[in-house]
């Protein structure tokens, strides 16, 4: 199959918008006789006039060849063998072109060498290993969605499209490559990626791509809880949480990912709690724009804030002390989430600290208030307090007090002279 080629003069991507480290990798691959393409989401975002978060590269060089070619290379992954090229704190991810074969028969890669490892699926159809090397066409067509299947070639600065991706990009359509049911069963996390991309890009779903998510949402339970934790973090970083929530509810994904929370939301939450919950998800988008480095604990805690506040309030009404109610509510919820989403213990501790500190903001003791403002947890706790003020329409009068309050200056530790 011949790809659709867009020459440099007919598209908007300029090297001035491409990460310099990624360009170094591309030029070295070319100098060593290998193909090197910018691949996937970074090409999509550049064509849409967005700033990519990552610049990923696809090549015909094998992982071992990349290891020899770049002294700053580290190979990672078992399921997907990848090369990470390190430039200080920055990492450029490089993947070898992969085949979309599903058989275990031996074949040849784009350089004529033998493919050493066949794709491996579990009994349920989940793809657990995929290191079958292939051609650029095969690599493009094994990707998840058409708009993620574009290449940018460094040799002539052209756009290469094997999947009619540019048509979907122009129409703002999310379309799965291949049979969507099969692709979601192979890797259930693709369903969350589909929701995130559609929400972030403000794209509509191609009907069968969406219908397959509704049919296959239960397979999300087969994904590892660590991967799902990372995917939810990407949700909270997307700036599109207000669009993600309704898609998660309509598709059925929310009840697989967060079962207790979803049950409360669908069966028990009042109309006011429903509104508060929607506002909390939207608040993450607003806060992230103003504070790009907002902590994971604050973002995760805000997702569940309406649910947690309901549970905490019920326990306090039953006679429990507030700190005890906070700790028990969050720990019980975290333990229930373990099969689906693995929240690290340190993050759980931070979430408990944020929620437990809320009564302090109603305290009128200025000395204690100054002490609290000097603590590391203050920024997240205060952000959470402001969320709750907006959600509940209460205690706004306390915000100026805390904004104007001066934190205590850090004391320098005295040094005693050593005795000789």
HUURDA-V292483 format. One record per residue. N is the residue number from 1. PHI is phi in whole degrees, -180 to 180 (NA if undefined). OMEGA is omega in whole degrees, 0 to 359 (* if undefined). D_FIRST is the distance of its C-alpha to the first C-alpha in Angstrom with 1 decimal. Layout:
n->N phi->PHI omega->OMEGA d_first->D_FIRST
n->N phi->PHI omega->OMEGA d_first->D_FIRST
//
This chain:
n->1 phi->NA omega->179 d_first->0.0
n->2 phi->-86 omega->180 d_first->3.8
n->3 phi->-77 omega->171 d_first->6.4
n->4 phi->-86 omega->184 d_first->9.6
n->5 phi->-108 omega->175 d_first->12.3
n->6 phi->-110 omega->182 d_first->15.9
n->7 phi->-68 omega->186 d_first->18.4
n->8 phi->-53 omega->185 d_first->21.6
n->9 phi->-73 omega->183 d_first->23.8
n->10 phi->-112 omega->175 d_first->22.0
n->11 phi->-137 omega->190 d_first->22.2
n->12 phi->-98 omega->185 d_first->25.3
n->13 phi->-76 omega->178 d_first->24.6
n->14 phi->-120 omega->178 d_first->27.2
n->15 phi->-62 omega->179 d_first->28.0
n->16 phi->-67 omega->178 d_first->31.4
n->17 phi->-98 omega->182 d_first->30.1
n->18 phi->-102 omega->179 d_first->28.4
n->19 phi->-52 omega->184 d_first->30.5
n->20 phi->-64 omega->179 d_first->32.1
n->21 phi->-67 omega->177 d_first->31.8
n->22 phi->-63 omega->178 d_first->28.0
n->23 phi->-63 omega->178 d_first->27.9
n->24 phi->-60 omega->179 d_first->30.0
n->25 phi->-65 omega->181 d_first->27.6
n->26 phi->-62 omega->181 d_first->24.6
n->27 phi->-69 omega->178 d_first->26.6
n->28 phi->-68 omega->176 d_first->27.9
n->29 phi->-58 omega->179 d_first->24.5
n->30 phi->-64 omega->181 d_first->23.5
n->31 phi->-63 omega->180 d_first->26.9
n->32 phi->-92 omega->175 d_first->26.5
n->33 phi->85 omega->181 d_first->23.3
n->34 phi->-109 omega->170 d_first->20.9
n->35 phi->-76 omega->177 d_first->18.1
n->36 phi->-146 omega->182 d_first->19.6
n->37 phi->-122 omega->159 d_first->18.2
n->38 phi->-66 omega->188 d_first->20.2
n->39 phi->-138 omega->168 d_first->18.6
n->40 phi->81 omega->190 d_first->19.2
n->41 phi->-62 omega->181 d_first->22.4
n->42 phi->-68 omega->177 d_first->23.7
n->43 phi->-67 omega->177 d_first->21.0
n->44 phi->-55 omega->184 d_first->21.4
n->45 phi->-67 omega->178 d_first->25.2
n->46 phi->-62 omega->179 d_first->25.2
n->47 phi->-69 omega->178 d_first->23.4
n->48 phi->-87 omega->181 d_first->26.0
n->49 phi->79 omega->179 d_first->28.8
n->50 phi->-98 omega->177 d_first->29.8
n->51 phi->-93 omega->181 d_first->30.9
n->52 phi->-66 omega->175 d_first->28.7
n->53 phi->-80 omega->181 d_first->30.8
n->54 phi->-136 omega->176 d_first->28.6
n->55 phi->-119 omega->182 d_first->26.2
n->56 phi->-93 omega->185 d_first->23.9
n->57 phi->-126 omega->173 d_first->21.8
n->58 phi->-117 omega->186 d_first->18.8
n->59 phi->-151 omega->173 d_first->18.7
n->60 phi->-89 omega->176 d_first->18.0
n->61 phi->-74 omega->180 d_first->21.8
n->62 phi->-77 omega->178 d_first->23.3
n->63 phi->-55 omega->180 d_first->26.2
n->64 phi->-67 omega->176 d_first->28.7
n->65 phi->-66 omega->178 d_first->27.5
n->66 phi->-65 omega->179 d_first->27.7
n->67 phi->-61 omega->179 d_first->31.2
n->68 phi->-76 omega->185 d_first->32.2
n->69 phi->-79 omega->185 d_first->30.7
n->70 phi->-124 omega->179 d_first->32.4
n->71 phi->-68 omega->180 d_first->36.1
n->72 phi->-96 omega->182 d_first->35.8
n->73 phi->-98 omega->173 d_first->33.1
n->74 phi->-128 omega->178 d_first->33.7
n->75 phi->-89 omega->182 d_first->31.5
n->76 phi->-133 omega->170 d_first->31.7
n->77 phi->87 omega->174 d_first->30.6
n->78 phi->-111 omega->180 d_first->30.3
n->79 phi->-65 omega->174 d_first->27.9
n->80 phi->-126 omega->180 d_first->25.5
n->81 phi->-79 omega->184 d_first->26.5
n->82 phi->-127 omega->173 d_first->26.5
n->83 phi->-110 omega->173 d_first->28.1
n->84 phi->-106 omega->177 d_first->30.5
n->85 phi->-98 omega->187 d_first->31.5
n->86 phi->-94 omega->172 d_first->35.0
n->87 phi->-125 omega->187 d_first->36.4
n->88 phi->64 omega->180 d_first->39.8
n->89 phi->-77 omega->184 d_first->39.4
n->90 phi->-91 omega->180 d_first->35.8
n->91 phi->-126 omega->172 d_first->32.9
n->92 phi->-105 omega->182 d_first->29.3
n->93 phi->-90 omega->182 d_first->27.0
n->94 phi->-124 omega->180 d_first->24.4
n->95 phi->-122 omega->175 d_first->21.9
n->96 phi->-76 omega->176 d_first->19.9
n->97 phi->-49 omega->181 d_first->16.1
n->98 phi->-114 omega->179 d_first->16.3
n->99 phi->-83 omega->172 d_first->14.5
n->100 phi->-101 omega->176 d_first->14.2
n->101 phi->-65 omega->174 d_first->15.9
n->102 phi->-120 omega->179 d_first->19.2
n->103 phi->-89 omega->180 d_first->20.7
n->104 phi->-98 omega->182 d_first->23.2
n->105 phi->-75 omega->179 d_first->22.0
n->106 phi->-71 omega->178 d_first->21.7
n->107 phi->-146 omega->180 d_first->18.5
n->108 phi->-123 omega->177 d_first->17.5
n->109 phi->-89 omega->186 d_first->16.4
n->110 phi->-67 omega->179 d_first->14.6
n->111 phi->-101 omega->178 d_first->17.9
n->112 phi->90 omega->181 d_first->18.5
n->113 phi->-84 omega->181 d_first->21.2
n->114 phi->-77 omega->172 d_first->21.9
n->115 phi->-80 omega->189 d_first->21.2
n->116 phi->-88 omega->189 d_first->24.7
n->117 phi->-134 omega->179 d_first->24.7
n->118 phi->-86 omega->174 d_first->23.1
n->119 phi->-59 omega->182 d_first->22.7
n->120 phi->-125 omega->179 d_first->26.1
n->121 phi->-118 omega->175 d_first->27.0
n->122 phi->-77 omega->180 d_first->30.5
n->123 phi->-61 omega->180 d_first->32.1
n->124 phi->-86 omega->178 d_first->31.4
n->125 phi->98 omega->179 d_first->27.6
n->126 phi->-73 omega->179 d_first->27.9
n->127 phi->-77 omega->183 d_first->25.6
n->128 phi->-109 omega->174 d_first->28.2
n->129 phi->-153 omega->182 d_first->26.3
n->130 phi->-150 omega->178 d_first->22.7
n->131 phi->-121 omega->178 d_first->22.6
n->132 phi->-88 omega->184 d_first->19.7
n->133 phi->-80 omega->185 d_first->17.9
n->134 phi->-148 omega->183 d_first->14.2
n->135 phi->-102 omega->176 d_first->11.4
n->136 phi->-57 omega->179 d_first->10.8
n->137 phi->-62 omega->179 d_first->7.6
n->138 phi->-61 omega->181 d_first->10.0
n->139 phi->-64 omega->180 d_first->12.8
n->140 phi->-64 omega->186 d_first->11.6
n->141 phi->-82 omega->174 d_first->11.0
n->142 phi->-94 omega->178 d_first->14.3
n->143 phi->-73 omega->190 d_first->16.2
n->144 phi->-75 omega->186 d_first->18.7
n->145 phi->-129 omega->186 d_first->18.2
n->146 phi->-57 omega->185 d_first->15.7
n->147 phi->-70 omega->176 d_first->18.1
n->148 phi->-101 omega->187 d_first->18.3
n->149 phi->-109 omega->181 d_first->14.6
n->150 phi->-92 omega->175 d_first->14.9
n->151 phi->-120 omega->170 d_first->15.3
n->152 phi->-120 omega->185 d_first->17.8
n->153 phi->-93 omega->182 d_first->17.6
n->154 phi->-74 omega->185 d_first->21.1
n->155 phi->-69 omega->179 d_first->20.6
n->156 phi->-136 omega->176 d_first->20.1
n->157 phi->62 omega->181 d_first->20.7
n->158 phi->-94 omega->172 d_first->17.5
n->159 phi->-101 omega->181 d_first->15.8
n->160 phi->-116 omega->185 d_first->12.1
n->161 phi->-128 omega->178 d_first->10.8
n->162 phi->-96 omega->192 d_first->7.7
n->163 phi->-121 omega->184 d_first->10.1
n->164 phi->56 omega->183 d_first->11.9
n->165 phi->-67 omega->184 d_first->14.6
n->166 phi->-66 omega->177 d_first->16.4
n->167 phi->-64 omega->179 d_first->17.2
n->168 phi->-68 omega->179 d_first->18.8
n->169 phi->-64 omega->179 d_first->20.5
n->170 phi->-66 omega->182 d_first->22.1
n->171 phi->-86 omega->182 d_first->23.2
n->172 phi->58 omega->183 d_first->24.5
n->173 phi->-121 omega->171 d_first->22.8
n->174 phi->-93 omega->182 d_first->22.4
n->175 phi->-130 omega->178 d_first->19.6
n->176 phi->-74 omega->174 d_first->18.8
n->177 phi->-85 omega->181 d_first->15.3
n->178 phi->83 omega->180 d_first->15.4
n->179 phi->-75 omega->187 d_first->18.8
n->180 phi->-63 omega->178 d_first->21.4
n->181 phi->-59 omega->181 d_first->24.3
n->182 phi->-65 omega->183 d_first->22.6
n->183 phi->-67 omega->179 d_first->21.4
n->184 phi->-72 omega->178 d_first->25.0
n->185 phi->-69 omega->177 d_first->26.6
n->186 phi->-57 omega->180 d_first->24.6
n->187 phi->-143 omega->184 d_first->25.9
n->188 phi->-60 omega->180 d_first->28.5
n->189 phi->-65 omega->177 d_first->28.9
n->190 phi->-59 omega->179 d_first->25.6
n->191 phi->-66 omega->176 d_first->27.8
n->192 phi->-69 omega->177 d_first->30.1
n->193 phi->-63 omega->179 d_first->27.3
n->194 phi->-60 omega->179 d_first->26.1
n->195 phi->-63 omega->182 d_first->29.7
n->196 phi->-64 omega->181 d_first->30.2
n->197 phi->-64 omega->181 d_first->27.2
n->198 phi->-61 omega->181 d_first->28.0
n->199 phi->-71 omega->183 d_first->31.6
n->200 phi->-67 omega->182 d_first->31.2
n->201 phi->-87 omega->185 d_first->28.7
n->202 phi->60 omega->179 d_first->30.6
n->203 phi->-100 omega->172 d_first->27.5
n->204 phi->-93 omega->177 d_first->27.6
n->205 phi->-85 omega->165 d_first->26.0
n->206 phi->-63 omega->191 d_first->23.5
n->207 phi->-51 omega->184 d_first->25.9
n->208 phi->-73 omega->176 d_first->24.3
n->209 phi->-63 omega->178 d_first->23.5
n->210 phi->-76 omega->183 d_first->27.3
n->211 phi->-60 omega->180 d_first->28.5
n->212 phi->-68 omega->176 d_first->27.0
n->213 phi->-64 omega->179 d_first->28.9
n->214 phi->-61 omega->180 d_first->32.1
n->215 phi->-71 omega->190 d_first->31.5
n->216 phi->-106 omega->188 d_first->30.6
n->217 phi->-57 omega->182 d_first->32.9
n->218 phi->-64 omega->180 d_first->35.3
n->219 phi->-68 omega->179 d_first->32.7
n->220 phi->-59 omega->180 d_first->33.3
n->221 phi->-65 omega->181 d_first->36.5
n->222 phi->-85 omega->178 d_first->34.6
n->223 phi->-77 omega->181 d_first->33.4
n->224 phi->-69 omega->181 d_first->35.8
n->225 phi->-66 omega->178 d_first->38.5
n->226 phi->-71 omega->178 d_first->37.9
n->227 phi->-64 omega->181 d_first->34.3
n->228 phi->-69 omega->175 d_first->35.5
n->229 phi->-60 omega->180 d_first->38.3
n->230 phi->-64 omega->181 d_first->35.9
n->231 phi->-68 omega->178 d_first->33.7
n->232 phi->-68 omega->174 d_first->36.8
n->233 phi->-60 omega->177 d_first->37.8
n->234 phi->-65 omega->174 d_first->34.5
n->235 phi->-55 omega->186 d_first->35.5
n->236 phi->-70 omega->176 d_first->38.9
n->237 phi->-94 omega->191 d_first->37.3
n->238 phi->-78 omega->187 d_first->34.9
n->239 phi->76 omega->184 d_first->37.5
n->240 phi->-131 omega->182 d_first->36.3
n->241 phi->-60 omega->181 d_first->38.6
n->242 phi->-66 omega->175 d_first->40.1
n->243 phi->-94 omega->181 d_first->36.8
n->244 phi->-69 omega->185 d_first->35.8
n->245 phi->-57 omega->180 d_first->39.0
n->246 phi->-63 omega->178 d_first->38.6
n->247 phi->-66 omega->179 d_first->35.0
n->248 phi->-66 omega->180 d_first->36.2
n->249 phi->-70 omega->183 d_first->39.1
n->250 phi->-66 omega->184 d_first->37.3
n->251 phi->-80 omega->186 d_first->34.5
n->252 phi->93 omega->181 d_first->37.1
n->253 phi->-66 omega->184 d_first->35.8
n->254 phi->-64 omega->183 d_first->39.1
n->255 phi->-72 omega->175 d_first->41.2
n->256 phi->-81 omega->184 d_first->39.2
n->257 phi->-76 omega->183 d_first->39.2
n->258 phi->-129 omega->190 d_first->42.8
n->259 phi->-61 omega->182 d_first->44.6
n->260 phi->-64 omega->180 d_first->48.2
n->261 phi->-62 omega->181 d_first->47.4
n->262 phi->-64 omega->179 d_first->45.2
n->263 phi->-61 omega->177 d_first->48.0
n->264 phi->-60 omega->184 d_first->50.5
n->265 phi->-65 omega->185 d_first->48.4
n->266 phi->-85 omega->189 d_first->47.7
n->267 phi->-114 omega->190 d_first->51.1
n->268 phi->-123 omega->186 d_first->53.8
n->269 phi->-64 omega->175 d_first->53.1
n->270 phi->-74 omega->178 d_first->55.3
n->271 phi->-61 omega->178 d_first->54.0
n->272 phi->-63 omega->179 d_first->55.2
n->273 phi->-66 omega->175 d_first->53.5
n->274 phi->-62 omega->179 d_first->50.2
n->275 phi->-65 omega->179 d_first->50.6
n->276 phi->-62 omega->180 d_first->51.6
n->277 phi->-64 omega->179 d_first->48.5
n->278 phi->-63 omega->179 d_first->46.1
n->279 phi->-66 omega->179 d_first->48.0
n->280 phi->-65 omega->178 d_first->47.8
n->281 phi->-63 omega->179 d_first->43.9
n->282 phi->-68 omega->180 d_first->43.9
n->283 phi->-62 omega->178 d_first->46.5
n->284 phi->-62 omega->180 d_first->44.1
n->285 phi->-60 omega->181 d_first->41.8
n->286 phi->-64 omega->183 d_first->44.8
n->287 phi->-66 omega->181 d_first->46.2
n->288 phi->-65 omega->178 d_first->43.0
n->289 phi->-65 omega->182 d_first->42.7
n->290 phi->-85 omega->183 d_first->46.2
n->291 phi->-134 omega->184 d_first->46.1
n->292 phi->-57 omega->182 d_first->42.6
n->293 phi->-99 omega->179 d_first->44.2
n->294 phi->-55 omega->186 d_first->45.7
n->295 phi->-68 omega->177 d_first->46.3
n->296 phi->-64 omega->180 d_first->44.3
n->297 phi->-62 omega->179 d_first->47.7
n->298 phi->-66 omega->182 d_first->48.4
n->299 phi->-65 omega->179 d_first->44.9
n->300 phi->-66 omega->180 d_first->45.1
n->301 phi->-61 omega->180 d_first->48.7
n->302 phi->-71 omega->177 d_first->48.0
n->303 phi->-52 omega->186 d_first->45.4
n->304 phi->-97 omega->191 d_first->48.1
n->305 phi->-60 omega->181 d_first->51.1
n->306 phi->-65 omega->179 d_first->52.1
n->307 phi->-66 omega->180 d_first->51.9
n->308 phi->-63 omega->181 d_first->53.8
n->309 phi->-63 omega->176 d_first->56.4
n->310 phi->-62 omega->182 d_first->57.0
n->311 phi->-66 omega->180 d_first->57.5
n->312 phi->-63 omega->180 d_first->59.6
n->313 phi->-61 omega->179 d_first->61.8
n->314 phi->-64 omega->180 d_first->62.4
n->315 phi->-68 omega->179 d_first->63.6
n->316 phi->-64 omega->177 d_first->65.8
n->317 phi->-62 omega->180 d_first->67.4
n->318 phi->-84 omega->174 d_first->68.1
n->319 phi->105 omega->178 d_first->70.1
n->320 phi->-79 omega->173 d_first->67.7
n->321 phi->-71 omega->185 d_first->67.9
n->322 phi->-57 omega->180 d_first->64.9
n->323 phi->-59 omega->179 d_first->63.7
n->324 phi->-64 omega->181 d_first->63.9
n->325 phi->-64 omega->178 d_first->62.0
n->326 phi->-62 omega->183 d_first->59.2
n->327 phi->-61 omega->182 d_first->58.9
n->328 phi->-65 omega->181 d_first->59.0
n->329 phi->-63 omega->185 d_first->56.5
n->330 phi->-72 omega->179 d_first->53.8
n->331 phi->-67 omega->179 d_first->54.3
n->332 phi->-61 omega->180 d_first->54.2
n->333 phi->-68 omega->180 d_first->51.0
n->334 phi->-62 omega->180 d_first->49.3
n->335 phi->-64 omega->178 d_first->50.3
n->336 phi->-70 omega->181 d_first->48.9
n->337 phi->-81 omega->188 d_first->45.6
n->338 phi->-49 omega->179 d_first->45.2
n->339 phi->-62 omega->183 d_first->43.1
n->340 phi->-108 omega->183 d_first->40.5
n->341 phi->-132 omega->183 d_first->40.9
n->342 phi->-94 omega->178 d_first->42.7
n->343 phi->-85 omega->181 d_first->44.7
n->344 phi->-58 omega->183 d_first->46.2
n->345 phi->-60 omega->181 d_first->50.0
n->346 phi->-64 omega->179 d_first->50.7
n->347 phi->-68 omega->177 d_first->48.7
n->348 phi->-61 omega->179 d_first->50.7
n->349 phi->-60 omega->178 d_first->53.9
n->350 phi->-66 omega->178 d_first->53.0
n->351 phi->-63 omega->178 d_first->52.1
n->352 phi->-63 omega->181 d_first->55.6
n->353 phi->-63 omega->180 d_first->57.3
n->354 phi->-63 omega->183 d_first->55.7
n->355 phi->-69 omega->183 d_first->56.8
n->356 phi->-70 omega->184 d_first->60.2
n->357 phi->-82 omega->188 d_first->61.1
n->358 phi->-60 omega->178 d_first->60.9
n->359 phi->-61 omega->181 d_first->64.7
n->360 phi->-62 omega->183 d_first->65.5
n->361 phi->-70 omega->176 d_first->64.3
n->362 phi->-97 omega->181 d_first->67.2
n->363 phi->-74 omega->180 d_first->69.7
n->364 phi->-104 omega->179 d_first->72.2
n->365 phi->-79 omega->186 d_first->73.4
n->366 phi->-66 omega->180 d_first->72.4
n->367 phi->-64 omega->178 d_first->73.0
n->368 phi->-68 omega->180 d_first->70.7
n->369 phi->-64 omega->179 d_first->68.1
n->370 phi->-62 omega->179 d_first->68.1
n->371 phi->-61 omega->181 d_first->67.7
n->372 phi->-67 omega->182 d_first->64.7
n->373 phi->-67 omega->178 d_first->63.1
n->374 phi->-84 omega->182 d_first->63.2
n->375 phi->-82 omega->182 d_first->61.2
n->376 phi->-63 omega->185 d_first->57.6
n->377 phi->-82 omega->189 d_first->56.6
n->378 phi->-62 omega->186 d_first->58.1
n->379 phi->-58 omega->179 d_first->55.1
n->380 phi->-67 omega->181 d_first->53.0
n->381 phi->-64 omega->180 d_first->56.1
n->382 phi->-69 omega->177 d_first->57.0
n->383 phi->-61 omega->179 d_first->53.5
n->384 phi->-64 omega->178 d_first->53.6
n->385 phi->-60 omega->180 d_first->57.1
n->386 phi->-65 omega->175 d_first->56.0
n->387 phi->-56 omega->184 d_first->53.2
n->388 phi->-66 omega->176 d_first->55.9
n->389 phi->-60 omega->180 d_first->58.2
n->390 phi->-67 omega->182 d_first->55.6
n->391 phi->-69 omega->186 d_first->54.7
n->392 phi->-97 omega->181 d_first->58.3
n->393 phi->69 omega->183 d_first->59.9
n->394 phi->-130 omega->169 d_first->62.6
n->395 phi->65 omega->177 d_first->64.0
n->396 phi->-61 omega->182 d_first->62.5
n->397 phi->-66 omega->180 d_first->65.9
n->398 phi->-84 omega->185 d_first->65.3
n->399 phi->-64 omega->179 d_first->62.3
n->400 phi->-58 omega->179 d_first->64.3
n->401 phi->-57 omega->183 d_first->66.6
n->402 phi->-74 omega->178 d_first->63.9
n->403 phi->-69 omega->184 d_first->62.1
n->404 phi->-87 omega->182 d_first->65.4
n->405 phi->-67 omega->179 d_first->66.6
n->406 phi->-87 omega->177 d_first->66.7
n->407 phi->-74 omega->179 d_first->65.4
n->408 phi->-66 omega->178 d_first->67.9
n->409 phi->-73 omega->180 d_first->67.4
n->410 phi->-66 omega->180 d_first->66.3
n->411 phi->-84 omega->176 d_first->69.3
n->412 phi->-83 omega->179 d_first->69.2
n->413 phi->-74 omega->179 d_first->70.2
n->414 phi->-77 omega->179 d_first->73.5
n->415 phi->-111 omega->177 d_first->73.7
n->416 phi->-91 omega->179 d_first->76.9
n->417 phi->-68 omega->180 d_first->78.1
n->418 phi->-78 omega->175 d_first->78.1
n->419 phi->-86 omega->180 d_first->81.4
n->420 phi->-105 omega->* d_first->82.1
//
